[in-house]
Amino acid sequence: MSIRKRLQTLSFRTGVIILLMCVPFYVLSFSQMLLPLPVATKGILWAVLFGLAKAFQYSGIAILGVEGYKRVKGWFRRRESAPGGTDAAAVRQTPARCRPDLFSDPSLLEGIRLVIFDFDGTLGDSRRLITDTMLATIGRLGLPRRSREECARTIGLPLKECFSSMIPMDEAQAEQCAATYTEIFNVKNVPGAVTAFPGVEETLGRLSERGIAMSIASSRSHRSLAGLVHDLHLSDYISYLIGADDTAHQKPAADPVVLTLHHFGVRADEALVVGDTEFDILMGRNAGTHTCGVTYGNGSRESLEAAGAERIIC
């Protein structure tokens, strides 16, 4: 494996730390010029310190990738514009959006006793972490390159199918992709890598006040799902989880929903499946429940409509 590919398997946080390490070396490379040293010594110190600064800078960029580097730059720009400026005021005045917004149309929840949510792209904003990990997996295994958008379109499928749907491969290669993805994901999945979409907790709280039960059906493993639900403080609202390893058949098969309906003792026509991809909608339709697509996640309005979503909301 090349050094560049090996660096790309490291976490976003590691990339940020290494990138920031270039700053003191840049400062030292120039500030040492003020010391009472021979010109030749200063030249040697400058070359060494400046070289180290460049090494940290390019290593950090290699770990972060282009998108990660833009993310870091954007963070610093937001910090610069925050103190008392008009940008900060605009941010403060922008109300948090309720996501998913299940309350704009009162008829959406009529007769509903159970809401079954997808996680990735519906409750949790995990797109960057997932696509970063998929791209790193493809790079490590030397597979044909795919774009971030192509990777994002597979989110919602079982892990092996995410790769086999993009790149022709046999079962053994798909297993290798899944194992490599899991290894890299466990490194990259640091606290804060996945956040809840703005307004999610408010939505869950309002559903709870109405006495509506809530669960999650996800294509990630049960252990990973449970950890994220706990970390995002959603455990007070979500009382039942179905991961990819809890059923014989995953999305878009009906199994996750059927199992959930049986657990709660709820009829299919009393349940609503909410998700961001066609796989969520097809899962709900295959189980006979009501379905609602959201447009802020990984899928498109067109794909949700094509899958037959009864409602589509933002």
Beta strands, then each sheet from edge to edge (+ up, - down):
strand 1: 114-117
strand 2: 124-125
strand 3: 195-196
strand 4: 213-217
strand 5: 240-242
strand 6: 271-275
strand 7: 290-294
strand 8: 311-313
sheet 1: 5+ 4+ 1+ 6+ 7+ 8+
sheet 2: 2+ 3-
end
